Amino acid sequence: MNWAEYERRMARLAQEVIKHKEADGWQLVGEAESGRSSTVMGRSGHDHQIDVQATFRDADGRLWLWIAECKLTDEVNAGLMACFVARVLDIWQEQYECYDDIDAHFITSRHYQPGAKKLADYYHIGVSLSNEYGTDLKIGPTASTIRTPPPAEAIASALPPTIIGEKE
């Protein structure tokens, strides 16, 4: 299986998980998307390529953006996770007015290094394994829902002046 097939498989799986929850009042909005054309704009103005994304409403009517990074690789290290965390935070800064919440996941076919798990736990990124033996993919309001970031202005005001280019 190549990376494109893996992403399509994860998109189909995400749709199935959400549709399975329709009895509980969930509703998939549109279709799950995958591949190079699956993008979401971030606060920075960068259009982030997202391996898999889906939009759904939960039983309370809240609109969710579900995004996933998929790696068909031997292991996920802290660098790969940190890159995804930065992407998620940039997206959430821009999209928080469009969605009630965001559910971000990293999916791999193998395993996670301890540093990657530590970052995922801190930023509430869901980690899943999905390979030929099965999957543990979860979707929806859980402990994996990311920490809601403060507005960009609050982040800037918390930084020392030298970081944002002002002199003391």
PEGIQUI-V176113 format. One record per run of one state. SS is the DSSP state (H for helix, E for strand, C for the rest). FROM is the first residue (numbers start at 1). LEN is the number of residues. Records with the same first field share a line. If there is no record, write none. Layout:
SS->FROM-LEN + FROM-LEN
This chain:
C->1-2 + 25-2 + 35-4 + 42-5 + 50-2 + 58-5 + 72-3 + 77-1 + 96-5 + 109-2 + 113-1 + 124-2 + 132-2 + 136-9 + 146-6 + 159-10
H->3-22 + 78-18 + 114-10 + 152-7
E->27-8 + 39-3 + 47-3 + 52-6 + 63-9 + 75-2 + 101-8 + 111-2 + 126-6 + 134-2 + 145-1
